[in-house]
């Protein structure tokens, strides 16, 4: 009787508290076939949720597999969407494969983004794993990504939509340990959207959904190698995330010394100093080298200034509802484009910012990031960043490029100096006279030796007798 009661309680508990199916250790699947949201929540602030932003409903009107799917409605921001906290399932440093199927309800066609949020507050990171425009005619469409996480308490995977108010379904969400196993950044190149810290530098590879052929290998001290093919659109960068606490003026001197081999196989690629500010949110570039396309395409010309041995042209562009450090937002981009291009040198970053202030650009925001960046788009290309030294307010990160190895050189022996030529003949040397008494001493020693030899001979003759 007791065992039957215990079994009934266990079954009732499983029915009342549904959880995602554990496909394997540190993995999960949510297919909504139990009729619940299976741990999903609406991505949004507490105030937004209290005001009714985002409603999750398990429905039977559409399903990718089985009978149920999850519908989200009442979205008031484009970044509102179904989110799942995957932190309890993560082993730091291990790759995870992420998959979810999506289908639009209204409108008939919209752009979906599969993303992951790492951390909260000032140190939060948003990574867009894959974006894709999907229509009802396409049917259920899979969004996928792969990521190796660090040790964080708060990590979510979520689906957002670039159309505010769009309603859509998701189904068959999975989060599973990848066959790629553990990631060694010094050996394994990044091939999917990823960011983190390696050898004292923040790094990031970002690419859009069409960029299957892009990779980045971290080589230490802020240096890296990267390549892209087949019209990939990707950003590769290393630098410092500063936490949006101080303005550039509060940091003081900001300097970037760099060296790179930059090969451009298409018309659009930049080698640049790159970063962001917050309050206001600005994405900025100091472009040192580029292809035939000069960013940002001649839009928003502001003026010129002389710096670091060249003239720089300044442009401002506005990005409307595009990916940013705060999710999908509208923000401004600042470009300073060097007219005398180069692939190695020193950028006095803080002095550039002062010139931007003079031109009316707003650089009052708090510094979020300062990085060395390679951007590739349309065509093929590669870069080898072999030197990256970043100075921020007196703190120096990275190391200068290694000196080329040379063989030890053995110095030849010095030539003997020729004898000094003397016009007058030298005085003839006069033999030194012997010291008084020295001849008598030699005679006495020789005589004593002779007596000793004769005495020994007589002694031996008598002994034989």
C-alpha positions in Angstrom: 0.0 0.0 0.0 2.8 2.4 0.9 4.7 1.6 -2.3 1.5 2.3 -4.4 1.0 5.7 -2.6 4.6 6.6 -3.2 4.4 5.7 -6.9 1.2 7.8 -7.3 2.8 10.8 -5.7 5.8 10.5 -8.0 3.6 10.3 -11.1 1.5 13.2 -9.9 4.7 15.3 -9.3 6.0 14.6 -12.8 2.6 15.7 -14.3 2.4 18.8 -12.2 6.0 20.0 -12.7 6.9 19.5 -16.4 10.6 19.9 -17.4 12.4 19.7 -20.7 13.3 16.2 -21.8 16.9 15.4 -20.9 18.2 13.8 -24.1 21.7 13.3 -22.6 23.8 14.7 -19.8 23.9 18.5 -20.1 21.4 18.5 -22.9 17.7 19.2 -23.3 14.8 19.1 -25.7 11.5 21.1 -25.4 8.8 19.9 -27.8 5.7 21.2 -25.8 4.0 17.8 -26.1 3.1 17.9 -22.4 0.9 21.0 -23.1 3.1 23.3 -21.1 5.7 26.0 -22.0 8.4 23.6 -20.6 10.5 26.3 -18.8 10.3 29.0 -21.5 9.7 32.6 -20.4 9.2 35.9 -22.3 12.4 37.9 -22.8 11.7 41.4 -21.4 12.0 43.5 -18.3 10.0 42.8 -15.2 8.0 46.0 -15.9 7.2 44.9 -19.4 6.1 41.5 -18.3 3.9 43.0 -15.6 2.3 45.3 -18.3 1.5 42.2 -20.4 4.3 42.4 -22.9 4.7 39.0 -24.5 2.2 36.2 -24.0 3.3 32.5 -24.4 0.6 30.0 -25.3 0.9 26.3 -26.1 -1.3 25.7 -29.2 -2.4 22.9 -31.5 -3.1 25.0 -34.6 0.5 24.6 -35.9 3.2 22.1 -35.0 6.5 21.0 -36.4 6.5 17.6 -34.8 3.7 16.0 -32.7 0.6 18.0 -31.9 1.8 21.1 -30.0 3.9 24.3 -30.5 4.6 27.5 -28.6 3.0 30.8 -29.8 4.3 34.2 -28.7 2.0 37.2 -29.1 1.6 40.7 -27.7 5.3 41.6 -28.5 6.0 45.3 -28.0 9.7 45.3 -28.7 11.5 43.5 -31.5 13.7 41.7 -29.0 10.8 40.3 -27.1 10.6 36.6 -27.6 10.6 33.1 -26.0 13.7 32.6 -23.9 15.1 29.6 -22.0 17.7 29.7 -19.2 20.3 27.1 -20.2 22.9 27.9 -17.5 22.1 24.7 -15.4 22.9 22.5 -18.4 26.3 24.0 -19.3 29.8 22.6 -18.7 32.2 25.6 -19.3 34.4 25.3 -22.3 32.2 22.7 -24.1 30.6 23.3 -27.4 26.8 23.2 -27.6 24.6 22.7 -30.7 21.5 24.8 -30.5 18.4 24.3 -32.7 14.8 25.6 -32.9 12.1 25.5 -35.6 10.2 28.7 -36.3 7.1 29.6 -38.3 5.6 33.1 -38.8 1.9 33.8 -38.0 1.6 37.5 -38.6 2.9 39.1 -40.8 3.4 36.4 -43.4 7.1 37.2 -43.8 9.6 38.5 -41.2 13.3 38.2 -40.1 14.1 35.8 -37.2 17.2 35.9 -35.0 18.4 33.0 -32.8 20.5 34.6 -30.0 22.1 34.0 -26.7 22.5 36.3 -23.7 25.4 35.8 -21.3 25.3 37.6 -18.0 23.3 40.5 -16.8 23.8 44.2 -16.0 26.9 46.1 -17.3 28.8 43.0 -18.3 26.0 41.5 -20.4 26.8 40.0 -23.8 24.4 39.4 -26.7 25.4 37.0 -29.4 23.4 36.6 -32.6 23.9 33.0 -33.6 21.8 33.0 -36.8 19.4 35.3 -38.6 17.0 34.3 -41.4 14.0 35.8 -43.1 11.2 33.3 -43.2 7.8 33.3 -44.9 4.7 31.2 -44.3 5.3 29.7 -47.7 8.7 28.4 -46.5 6.9 26.4 -43.8 8.7 25.5 -40.6 12.3 26.6 -40.8 15.2 25.6 -38.6 17.5 28.1 -36.9 20.8 26.7 -35.7 23.9 27.8 -33.8 26.9 26.5 -31.9 28.6 28.1 -28.9 31.2 27.3 -26.2 30.2 29.1 -23.0 32.2 30.1 -20.0 31.2 29.9 -16.3 28.2 32.3 -16.0 25.2 32.2 -13.7 22.8 33.6 -16.2 22.7 32.3 -19.8 19.6 32.3 -22.0 18.9 31.2 -25.5 16.1 33.2 -27.2 14.3 33.9 -30.5 13.6 37.5 -31.5 12.0 39.0 -34.6 12.9 42.2 -36.3 9.3 43.1 -36.8 7.8 44.7 -33.7 4.4 43.1 -32.9 5.1 40.0 -35.1 3.5 36.8 -33.8 5.2 33.5 -34.4 5.5 29.9 -33.4 8.5 27.9 -32.2 8.8 24.1 -31.8 11.3 21.3 -31.1 13.9 23.4 -29.3 17.1 21.5 -28.5 20.3 22.3 -26.7 22.9 19.5 -26.8 26.6 18.9 -26.3 28.2 19.2 -29.7 30.4 16.5 -31.3 33.1 19.2 -31.4 33.7 18.6 -27.7 35.8 20.9 -25.7 37.3 24.0 -27.4 41.0 24.9 -27.3 41.3 28.5 -28.6 45.0 28.1 -29.4 44.3 25.1 -31.7 40.7 25.1 -32.8 39.7 28.0 -35.1 36.3 29.6 -34.4 33.8 28.9 -37.2 30.6 30.0 -35.5 29.5 33.2 -33.8 31.5 33.3 -30.5 33.0 35.7 -28.0 35.0 35.5 -24.8 38.4 36.2 -23.3 41.7 34.6 -24.3 45.2 35.6 -23.2 44.1 38.8 -21.7 42.0 40.1 -24.6 38.3 40.0 -25.4 37.7 38.3 -28.8 34.7 38.0 -31.0 33.7 36.3 -34.3 30.4 37.6 -35.7 28.9 36.5 -39.0 25.5 36.6 -40.6 23.5 33.6 -41.6 25.0 33.5 -45.1 28.5 33.3 -43.8 29.1 29.6 -43.6 32.8 29.9 -44.6 34.5 32.2 -42.1 37.0 31.2 -39.4 39.2 32.9 -36.8 42.3 31.4 -35.0 43.5 33.2 -31.8 47.3 33.3 -31.6 47.8 35.0 -28.3 48.4 38.5 -27.0 45.5 40.0 -29.1 46.9 38.6 -32.3 44.8 36.4 -34.6 44.4 34.9 -38.1 41.1 35.0 -40.0 39.7 34.2 -43.4 36.4 34.3 -45.3 35.1 32.9 -48.5 32.2 32.8 -50.9 30.7 36.3 -50.1 30.8 35.8 -46.4 29.9 38.8 -44.1 32.0 38.6 -40.9 33.7 40.6 -38.2 36.8 39.3 -36.5 38.2 41.3 -33.5 40.2 41.4 -30.3 40.5 44.1 -27.8 39.2 45.2 -24.4 35.6 45.4 -23.1 35.7 48.4 -20.7 32.3 48.0 -19.1 30.8 51.4 -20.1 32.0 53.1 -16.9 34.2 56.0 -18.2 34.4 58.3 -21.2 37.5 58.4 -23.3 38.5 61.6 -21.6 38.4 60.0 -18.2 40.6 57.2 -19.4 43.2 59.6 -20.8 45.5 58.3 -23.5 44.2 55.5 -25.7 46.7 54.2 -28.3 46.7 51.2 -30.6 49.9 49.8 -32.2 49.3 47.1 -34.7 50.7 45.2 -37.6 48.8 42.9 -40.1 48.9 41.2 -43.4 45.5 42.1 -45.0 44.5 40.3 -48.2 41.3 41.5 -49.9 39.8 39.2 -52.5 36.6 41.2 -52.9 35.7 44.9 -52.9 34.6 45.2 -49.2 37.0 44.6 -46.3 38.3 46.9 -43.6 41.3 46.8 -41.2 40.4 49.2 -38.5 40.2 50.2 -34.9 36.7 49.4 -33.8 34.5 50.0 -30.8 31.3 51.1 -29.1 30.1 53.7 -26.6 26.9 53.7 -24.5 24.7 56.6 -23.5 24.7 57.4 -26.4 25.2 54.1 -28.1 27.7 54.7 -31.0 29.5 52.2 -33.2 32.8 53.7 -34.4 35.6 52.8 -36.9 39.0 54.2 -37.6 39.7 52.6 -41.0 43.4 52.1 -41.8 43.0 49.9 -44.9 40.1 48.9 -47.2 39.1 47.5 -50.6 37.7 49.3 -53.5 34.7 50.2 -51.5 35.4 53.0 -49.1 33.1 52.9 -46.0 30.4 54.0 -45.6 29.8 54.6 -49.3 30.1 58.3 -49.2 27.1 58.9 -46.9 27.1 61.6 -44.2 30.5 63.3 -44.9 31.4 65.5 -42.0 34.9 66.8 -42.8 38.6 66.0 -42.5 41.5 66.2 -40.1 45.2 65.3 -40.1 46.5 62.7 -37.7 49.0 59.8 -37.5 50.8 60.8 -40.7 47.7 61.1 -42.9 44.4 62.8 -43.6 41.3 61.2 -42.3 37.8 61.7 -43.8 34.9 61.5 -41.4 31.4 60.1 -42.1 28.3 59.4 -40.1 25.7 56.7 -40.9 22.5 55.7 -39.2 21.6 52.0 -38.7 17.9 51.4 -38.3 16.8 48.4 -36.2 20.0 46.5 -36.6 22.1 44.1 -34.3 24.0 46.0 -31.6 25.5 45.6 -28.2 22.0 46.2 -26.8 20.2 43.9 -29.1 18.3 45.0 -32.2 18.4 48.9 -32.1 18.7 52.1 -34.1 22.0 53.8 -33.6 24.7 55.9 -35.4 28.0 54.7 -36.8 31.1 57.0 -37.0 33.8 56.4 -39.6 37.2 58.0 -39.9 38.8 56.7 -43.1 42.6 57.1 -43.7 43.4 58.4 -47.1 47.0 57.1 -47.2 46.2 53.5 -46.4 48.5 51.2 -44.4 48.5 47.8 -42.6 50.9 48.6 -39.7 51.4 51.6 -37.5 50.2 53.4 -34.4 46.7 55.0 -34.0 46.4 57.7 -31.3 42.8 56.8 -30.7 42.0 59.4 -28.0 43.4 62.2 -30.3 41.1 61.0 -33.1 38.1 61.3 -30.7 39.1 64.9 -29.9 39.0 65.7 -33.6 35.5 64.1 -33.8 34.3 66.3 -31.0 35.5 69.3 -32.9 33.5 68.2 -35.9 30.3 67.9 -33.8 30.2 64.1 -33.3 29.0 63.0 -29.9 31.8 61.1 -28.1 30.5 61.8 -24.6 29.4 58.3 -24.1 30.9 55.7 -21.8 33.5 53.4 -23.5 32.1 49.9 -24.0 34.8 48.5 -26.2 38.1 49.3 -28.0 39.3 46.6 -30.5 41.4 45.9 -33.5 39.0 44.6 -36.2 39.0 42.9 -39.6 35.7 43.1 -41.4 35.1 41.0 -44.6 32.1 41.2 -46.9 31.5 40.1 -50.5 34.3 37.9 -52.0 37.2 36.2 -50.3 39.9 37.5 -48.0 42.2 36.9 -45.1 44.3 38.6 -42.5 47.2 37.8 -40.2 47.3 40.2 -37.2 50.8 39.7 -36.0 51.1 42.7 -33.6 48.5 44.2 -31.2 49.5 46.5 -28.4 46.7 48.4 -26.7 47.4 51.2 -24.2 44.4 52.5 -22.2 45.1 55.1 -19.5 48.6 53.9 -18.9 47.7 50.2 -18.8 49.4 48.2 -21.7 47.9 45.0 -23.1 49.6 42.7 -25.6 53.2 42.6 -26.8 55.2 44.1 -29.7 55.8 41.9 -32.8 58.7 39.5 -32.3 62.0 40.5 -33.8 63.0 38.3 -36.8 65.3 35.5 -35.9 68.9 36.0 -37.1 71.9 33.7 -37.0 74.8 34.5 -34.6 77.5 36.5 -36.4 81.1 35.7 -35.5 83.2 38.8 -35.6 86.5 38.2 -37.6 89.7 38.8 -35.6 91.0 42.3 -35.7 93.7 43.0 -38.2 97.1 43.6 -36.5 98.1 47.2 -36.5 101.1 47.9 -38.8 104.3 48.7 -37.0 105.0 52.3 -36.4 107.4 53.7 -39.0 110.3 55.6 -37.3 112.4 58.0 -39.4 115.6 57.6 -37.3 117.3 54.1 -36.9 116.9 52.6 -33.5 119.7 52.6 -31.0 121.6 49.3 -31.0 120.8 47.2 -28.0 123.7 46.9 -25.4 123.9 43.5 -23.6 123.3 43.8 -20.0 126.3 43.4 -17.8 126.2 40.5 -15.3 125.6 41.4 -11.8 128.8 41.3 -9.6 129.6 37.8 -8.2 127.2 36.0 -10.5 130.0 34.2 -12.4 131.7 32.8 -9.2 128.4 31.4 -8.0 127.8 29.4 -11.2 131.4 27.9 -11.0 130.8 26.8 -7.3 127.5 25.0 -8.2 129.1 23.1 -11.2 132.1 22.0 -9.1 129.9 20.7 -6.3 127.9 18.6 -8.8 131.1 17.1 -10.3 132.3 16.1 -6.8 129.0 14.5 -6.0 129.0 12.4 -9.2 132.6 11.2 -8.6 131.8 10.3 -5.0 128.8 8.2 -6.1 131.0 6.3 -8.6 133.6 5.4 -6.0 131.0 4.2 -3.6 129.4 1.9 -6.1 132.9 0.5 -7.1 133.8 -0.3 -3.5 130.5 -2.0 -2.9 131.1 -4.5 -5.7 134.5 -5.4 -4.3 
